Amino acid sequence: MSNGQFADIVQQSSVKGVEVVSSKQELTSNLKTWNKEVFGNIFYRKKRVVGQLQGINRLEKELNSEYNQILKQEEIYWYKKSRCQWISFSDRNTAYFHTKAIIRR
């Protein structure tokens, strides 16, 4: 067994001078109680953990999708902001804006 308490329970239940049948019944009762308290239903625990992992994976996908959407919005924001600056400052007849206009063509 993977738990060291098992050996302790067996030793406590096997008392000398007690009838074997009652000793066996006491051991069985003690081991059942120990099993429920220490391990519980391993299949239920496994199912619960798998469900939590699936929920975490689903949440991760949703967050990645939302993050990518925010990045696209940020890119559009900066693109529009740069165009607005060019439009508002383009009335200045400078070499910088002439170069920007040539590059756009």
Secondary structure, DSSP 8 states (H G I E B T S, - for coil): ---THHHHHHHHH--TTS-HHHHHHHHHHHHHHHHHHHT--HHHHHHHHHHHHHHHHHHHHHHHHHHHHHHHHHHHHHHHHHHHHHHHHTTS--HHHHHHHHHH-
